[in-house]
Amino acid sequence: ADRIANGRCRFVFDIDGVIAKLNPENNYAVSEPDKEMVALINRLHGYGNEIILHTARGYVTGIDWSKTTLSQLKNWGLKYDGLVF
Protein backbone atom coordinates (compact mmCIF):
# COMPACT_ATOMS: atom_id res chain seq x y z
CA ALA A 1 0.00 0.00 0.00
CA ASP A 2 1.16 3.52 -0.82
CA ARG A 3 0.09 6.61 1.07
CA ILE A 4 -1.87 9.09 -1.01
CA ALA A 5 -3.60 12.37 -0.15
CA ASN A 6 -5.47 12.83 3.14
CA GLY A 7 -3.91 9.81 4.86
CA ARG A 8 -5.56 7.39 2.45
CA CYS A 9 -3.68 4.39 1.14
CA ARG A 10 -3.55 2.99 -2.37
CA PHE A 11 -3.84 -0.78 -2.62
CA VAL A 12 -3.11 -2.61 -5.88
CA PHE A 13 -4.48 -6.12 -6.34
CA ASP A 14 -4.10 -8.70 -9.08
CA ILE A 15 -7.39 -10.29 -10.11
CA ASP A 16 -6.60 -13.94 -10.84
CA GLY A 17 -5.26 -15.88 -7.91
CA VAL A 18 -6.17 -13.05 -5.52
CA ILE A 19 -9.73 -11.80 -6.13
CA ALA A 20 -10.72 -14.64 -8.47
CA LYS A 21 -9.83 -18.26 -8.01
CA LEU A 22 -7.21 -19.48 -10.47
CA ASN A 23 -8.41 -21.08 -13.67
CA PRO A 24 -5.64 -23.28 -15.08
CA GLU A 25 -7.10 -23.16 -18.61
CA ASN A 26 -7.18 -19.32 -18.69
CA ASN A 27 -10.92 -19.41 -19.45
CA TYR A 28 -11.74 -16.29 -17.46
CA ALA A 29 -15.41 -16.46 -18.48
CA VAL A 30 -15.90 -19.11 -15.79
CA SER A 31 -13.81 -17.43 -13.07
CA GLU A 32 -15.27 -17.47 -9.58
CA PRO A 33 -14.64 -14.87 -6.89
CA ASP A 34 -12.82 -15.44 -3.65
CA LYS A 35 -15.63 -14.06 -1.51
CA GLU A 36 -13.37 -13.41 1.50
CA MET A 37 -11.03 -11.27 -0.61
CA VAL A 38 -13.95 -9.38 -2.15
CA ALA A 39 -15.22 -8.61 1.36
CA LEU A 40 -11.74 -7.51 2.52
CA ILE A 41 -11.21 -5.23 -0.49
CA ASN A 42 -14.68 -3.74 -0.10
CA ARG A 43 -13.89 -3.05 3.55
CA LEU A 44 -10.62 -1.31 2.60
CA HIS A 45 -12.50 0.74 0.01
CA GLY A 46 -15.17 1.59 2.57
CA TYR A 47 -12.48 3.02 4.85
CA GLY A 48 -11.69 5.52 2.09
CA ASN A 49 -8.70 3.78 0.57
CA GLU A 50 -8.06 3.72 -3.17
CA ILE A 51 -8.31 0.28 -4.79
CA ILE A 52 -6.58 -0.37 -8.11
CA LEU A 53 -6.94 -3.69 -9.89
CA HIS A 54 -4.27 -4.99 -12.24
CA THR A 55 -4.54 -7.96 -14.55
CA ALA A 56 -2.67 -9.66 -17.36
CA ARG A 57 -5.85 -11.30 -18.67
CA GLY A 58 -5.45 -11.75 -22.39
CA TYR A 59 -1.66 -11.68 -22.39
CA VAL A 60 -1.39 -15.42 -22.96
CA THR A 61 -4.67 -16.04 -24.80
CA GLY A 62 -4.65 -12.93 -27.01
CA ILE A 63 -8.34 -12.48 -26.16
CA ASP A 64 -9.81 -9.17 -25.01
CA TRP A 65 -11.30 -10.06 -21.63
CA SER A 66 -12.23 -6.49 -20.66
CA LYS A 67 -16.03 -6.79 -21.05
CA THR A 68 -16.07 -10.13 -19.26
CA THR A 69 -13.89 -8.80 -16.46
CA LEU A 70 -15.94 -5.62 -15.96
CA SER A 71 -19.13 -7.66 -15.86
CA GLN A 72 -17.66 -10.10 -13.34
CA LEU A 73 -16.42 -7.36 -11.04
CA LYS A 74 -19.87 -5.76 -11.08
CA ASN A 75 -21.61 -9.09 -10.44
CA TRP A 76 -19.21 -9.89 -7.62
CA GLY A 77 -19.98 -6.51 -6.02
CA LEU A 78 -16.32 -5.50 -5.89
CA LYS A 79 -15.67 -1.83 -5.11
CA TYR A 80 -12.62 -0.36 -6.82
CA ASP A 81 -11.31 2.88 -8.28
CA GLY A 82 -9.32 1.73 -11.30
CA LEU A 83 -8.62 -1.26 -13.50
CA VAL A 84 -5.42 -1.72 -15.51
CA PHE A 85 -5.00 -4.41 -18.18
N, C-alpha and C positions, 0 to 999 in steps of 0.2 A: 504494500500500500504506500502511496505517495501522499504527502500533505498538499492540499490545494487551499484555495481561499477560505477564509472564515473557519479554520480549524477542521474542515472536512478532509476526508481521505479519498483517494482514488484507488479503487480496486480493479484489477484486470483479471478476467477469468477466461480460460479456454472453455469451449463448449463441450466437445466430445472427450469423455473420460473424466470430466469434472461436473458439468451440469447435466449432460446426457450420458447415459450408459454407453460404453463402447460397443460398436457394431463392427465385428471383424471383417465384414464384406463391404464396408464403406457405403452401405445402402442407408443413407441418412433419412430417407422417407419413413423408415420404421423405427427411428430412434425413440427411446423412452427417457423421460426425465428422471434424474435422481432427486426425488421429492425433498429429501433432507437438505440438499444443496440449494434447491430453489427457495426453500423456506429461509435458509441462512442468508442468501443473497438478498432476498426481499427485506429481511430484517435490517441488513446493513444499509440498504437503500432507504428504508424507512427512517433510519437515524440521520439521514441527510448526506450520506456518502455518495460519491459518484461511482457508478458501476459501468465498466467498459467490457464488452465481450469481444473476444478475438478467436477466429477460427481459420483453419486451413481447408475447410470443406471445399472440395472441388479440385484441390491441388493434384491429387493422385488420379481422380476419375475424369477430370476435364469437364465435369458437369457443373452448371450454374445452380447451386443449391440455395441461392438467396431467398427466393419466394417460399420454398419449403421451410427454411430456417426461421424466417420471420413469422410464418404461420405457427410453427411449433412453439416458438417463444411466447407468442400471444396465447395459444391454447394452454401452455403450461403455467401461465400467469406470472411469468418472470418480469420483474421490474428492473430496467436498465436504462442507461443514458446514451450509450453508443455501441455500435456493432461494426467491427472491422473484419473484412474477409482478406 
